[in-house]
Amino acid sequence: MKVADILQWETTKLLCGKNGIENILSDGYVSDLLSDVMGNSKENMAWITIQTHKNLAAIASLKELACIIITNNNQPAVDLIEAAENVNIPVITTTMNSFETAGKIYAALHSRT
């Protein structure tokens, strides 16, 4: 599955990181605690969160995450968009909540096996 596949969902919108939409998505990680994501996420995961600040881009880049998905129709800070664009991390917003988003990614990943 690629990040671009998430953008086919009616509830999602790409805000930046177009150069990263071909990133392979291996799994998802749901957390709003930056230290938790740093300690437990793995490369090529989609990070599902309600957080919207600049530090998300640094952590996503450090952990080589496939994308950041901001749920509940929360809108990211301008400095997050700028920082994520600089490191080619797609930032996606969705109207779904984190539980729904994780479930949809899980189902999409496991329907291919």
Secondary structure, 3 states (H helix, E strand, C coil): CEHHHHCCCCCEEEEECHHHCCCECCEEEECCCHHHHHHHCCCCEEEEECCCCCHHHHHHHHCCCCEEEECCCCCCCHHHHHHHHHCCCCEEEECCCHHHHHHHHHHHHHCCC
